[in-house]
Amino acid sequence: MGEQDTGGIPAGRGNGRPAARRGLAVVVWSVAALAVLGAGGLGLAYVKLDANIESVDINTQLGDDRPRNIDDGSLDILVLGSDSRSGANRAYGRDEGVARSDTAMIVHLYEGREKASVVSVPRDTLVTRPECARRDGGSEPAAYRAMFNTAYEVGGPACAVKTVEQMSGIRMDHYIEVDFTGFKKLIDELGGVRVTTTRAIEDESSHLDLAAGTHTLDGEQALGLVRTRKGVGDQSDLGRIQLQQSFVKALIDQVKRVGVFTSPQRLWGLADAATKTITPDSELDSVKELADFAGGLSGLGADDVQMITMPVRYDETDPNRVVPVEAQAQQVWQALRQDLPVPASATRDTATGQAAGVIR
C-alpha cells in the first residue's frame, strides 16, 4: 500500500519551530537487530545492552481508566519523538526546559505481523486533552482545543498515550520514544540511507542542501531531511509529514538492501545504538522483550506498510492549526479496532501538504 496522496488545504504554513521526525523504521530495524543478536545467545552482550535501556511505566501511571484491551493478535504502538533541546540535542535549537512530541505515529501491526498501518498525527492538531498527572507531580486539568503535542509537554509519555487513547478509542499496547541524537547514530550505524529526490531541497533551518538525484544520506543529512519544512512544497507541517513517511519507506528498503544481519560488527553497533536511543514502555525494557517484540517485524517491507495522516482540515479561526475531520477520523480508528486496512475514503479530500513525490 502506498503513501497517502490526497489533495487538500495545507496546514501550519510558514510558522513554528523546525522539528525532528523519527519514524517507525528506526524502531523496526533496531529491535530486529536485537532479535538476531539475541539468537546468538550472547549473555554478556545482553547484560550490557540491558543496562543501556531506560523505560517508562505507562500502565501504572494510567491505571484502569483506558480502552478495553482487545486480544485479537494485533498490536498498537505509539511512537513519539520529542523536540527536547537538552544535552546533545542543543545543537538543534535553544533548550527551553520543556519537550513536546513533535512526531507522533500510531503503528498498528495486523494479526500475523505481515502488514502494518501507520497513522501520523500532526503536532498542531487541536484536540480535547484529558486531565493528566503533571511531570512536576500536580494535576493538569482537561483542555479544549489544546495542541496535540502539549500533552507530552505537560504530562510526559503517559499523558500522550492517554490523549491518543481518548481520541482513538484504541488501547496502546506499547510506547516507544526516540530523540535527535539517537536518530543520527542509528542512521550512521546503518551506513546511511539511499533516497532519490525529484527536486532540489535547500533549507537553512534544517541545514539541508540536496540537489535533485540519488543520495546516500548520513545521520546528519537524514535528520535534516525529516526536519525540513521550508525547503519543499507549501512549507507546512503536513508536507513535512509526507517527507517523513517517504523516508520511512526508504529506510525499510535500505535495511533489506544492505543486509545488516550479515555483519556482526554492524549488528552490534545497531543494537548498542538502539538500546541507548529508544525509551520504551516497561513491558519492552529488556533485550529479551525487545527481541520477542521484534520477532515478527523484520519481515515487513516498505510495500507492507500503509502510511497515512490522520484526517484533518484547516482550522477556520487559526490558519496554523488543524482539527480532526471527525467522521473520517472515526473511519480510521474503527478500521484499526477491527484489524482492517484503513479505507481510502477515510483520507479523501482532507488536508495534506504538497511534498508528495519529492522522495521516491
MILOVEX-338379 format. One line per 8 residues: number of its first residue (from 1); for each residue x, y, z of C-alpha. Coordinates in steps of 0.25 Angstrom, whole numbers. Layout:
BEGIN
NUM> X:Y:Z; ...
This chain:
BEGIN
1> 0:0:0; 6:14:-4; 7:27:3; -5:36:4; -7:45:-7; -19:53:-6; -22:68:-9; -26:78:1
9> -22:90:9; -8:92:15; -7:94:30; 3:101:39; 9:109:27; 22:116:30; 21:117:45; 26:109:57
17> 40:102:60; 47:92:52; 44:79:58; 51:65:58; 44:54:51; 47:40:55; 39:28:49; 35:14:50
25> 46:8:42; 56:13:53; 49:4:63; 47:-7:54; 61:-10:49; 67:-6:62; 59:-16:70; 60:-26:59
33> 75:-25:61; 73:-29:75; 65:-41:71; 76:-46:63; 87:-43:73; 79:-50:84; 78:-62:75; 93:-64:77
41> 92:-66:92; 102:-55:95; 99:-54:110; 110:-43:113; 104:-35:102; 90:-36:108; 95:-30:121; 102:-18:114
49> 90:-15:105; 80:-17:116; 88:-6:124; 86:3:113; 71:3:113; 63:13:121; 48:11:121; 35:18:126
57> 24:10:133; 11:15:125; 2:4:131; 4:8:146; 2:23:143; -11:21:135; -17:10:143; -30:4:138
65> -36:17:132; -33:12:118; -40:6:106; -42:-9:107; -30:-17:103; -35:-26:91; -27:-38:89; -29:-41:75
73> -14:-43:71; -11:-29:66; -3:-19:73; -4:-4:74; 9:5:78; 10:20:80; 24:24:74; 27:38:79
81> 39:47:76; 41:59:86; 47:72:82; 56:73:94; 68:82:92; 75:78:105; 88:70:105; 94:66:92
89> 82:71:85; 85:86:88; 91:87:74; 77:87:68; 72:99:76; 71:106:89; 67:98:101; 54:104:107
97> 53:94:118; 41:86:112; 39:76:101; 28:73:92; 24:61:84; 27:67:70; 26:53:64; 14:44:67
105> 11:31:59; 1:21:63; 6:8:58; -4:-3:56; 2:-17:54; -8:-26:48; -10:-41:53; 1:-49:47
113> 10:-37:46; 11:-37:31; 5:-24:29; 5:-10:37; -3:3:36; 4:15:42; -5:28:45; 3:41:47
121> -4:51:56; 0:65:53; 6:72:64; -2:84:63; -15:77:63; -25:83:72; -31:73:82; -38:71:95
129> -27:68:104; -31:59:116; -27:62:131; -13:57:133; -3:56:144; 7:67:142; 22:64:141; 24:72:154
137> 14:64:162; 2:72:161; -11:70:152; -13:77:139; -28:79:136; -34:75:123; -33:85:112; -42:88:100
145> -35:92:87; -21:89:92; -10:86:82; -7:71:82; 8:72:85; 5:79:98; 0:66:104; 15:61:105
153> 19:75:109; 10:75:122; 9:61:125; 20:53:118; 18:40:111; 6:35:120; -2:48:116; 2:46:102
161> -3:32:102; -16:36:109; -19:47:99; -17:37:88; -26:26:94; -37:36:97; -36:41:83; -36:28:76
169> -43:18:86; -31:9:84; -22:4:95; -8:5:92; 0:-8:95; 13:-1:95; 20:12:95; 34:16:89
177> 41:29:88; 54:33:80; 62:46:80; 70:55:71; 84:49:74; 79:35:75; 73:36:61; 86:41:55
185> 94:30:61; 85:19:56; 85:24:42; 101:25:43; 102:11:48; 93:6:37; 103:12:27; 93:23:22
193> 80:22:15; 79:24:0; 68:33:-5; 65:39:-19; 60:53:-18; 51:58:-30; 55:73:-28; 66:81:-21
201> 64:83:-6; 70:94:2; 66:98:16; 76:107:25; 67:104:37; 70:89:36; 84:90:30; 80:82:17
209> 85:85:3; 82:74:-7; 82:74:-22; 71:66:-29; 76:52:-31; 80:40:-23; 88:41:-10; 92:33:2
217> 89:41:14; 97:40:26; 91:43:40; 92:58:40; 86:59:26; 75:49:29; 71:57:41; 72:70:33
225> 62:63:22; 52:59:32; 52:72:39; 51:81:27; 39:89:24; 43:101:17; 51:94:6; 39:87:-1
233> 25:89:-5; 16:99:3; 25:99:15; 15:93:24; 16:83:35; 7:73:27; 17:74:16; 28:70:25
241> 20:58:30; 19:54:15; 34:54:14; 35:47:27; 26:36:22; 34:35:9; 47:34:17; 42:23:26
249> 39:14:14; 53:17:8; 59:13:22; 52:0:22; 57:-3:8; 71:1:11; 71:-9:23; 67:-20:13
257> 77:-15:3; 90:-15:11; 87:-28:19; 91:-22:33; 89:-36:39; 101:-42:31; 111:-33:38; 114:-35:53
265> 121:-22:55; 109:-14:49; 99:-22:56; 106:-20:70; 107:-5:66; 92:-4:63; 88:-12:75; 96:-3:84
273> 91:10:78; 77:5:78; 77:2:93; 83:15:96; 73:23:87; 59:18:90; 51:20:102; 41:8:102
281> 30:5:112; 33:-4:124; 28:-17:116; 39:-15:106; 50:-11:116; 60:-23:113; 67:-28:101; 59:-41:102
289> 46:-34:102; 50:-25:91; 55:-37:83; 42:-44:85; 34:-32:80; 43:-31:68; 42:-45:64; 30:-43:55
297> 35:-29:49; 48:-32:42; 40:-38:30; 32:-25:28; 35:-18:15; 32:-4:10; 20:-9:2; 15:-16:14
305> 13:-3:22; 1:7:19; 5:21:23; -6:31:25; -8:44:32; -20:45:42; -31:52:34; -31:67:38
313> -35:80:32; -30:94:33; -35:101:45; -45:112:42; -40:122:53; -25:119:53; -18:116:39; -6:110:46
321> -15:99:53; -23:87:48; -35:80:54; -39:65:52; -50:62:42; -57:54:52; -66:45:42; -53:41:34
329> -44:40:46; -54:30:52; -53:22:40; -38:21:42; -40:17:57; -51:7:54; -43:0:43; -31:-1:53
337> -40:-6:64; -45:-17:55; -31:-20:50; -35:-16:36; -28:-7:26; -31:8:26; -41:10:14; -37:21:4
345> -50:28:7; -44:32:21; -34:41:16; -41:46:3; -41:61:2; -35:64:15; -23:74:18; -10:70:13
353> 3:76:10; 10:78:-4; 22:69:-2; 17:56:-8; 26:51:-19; 39:59:-14; 45:46:-10; 44:33:-18
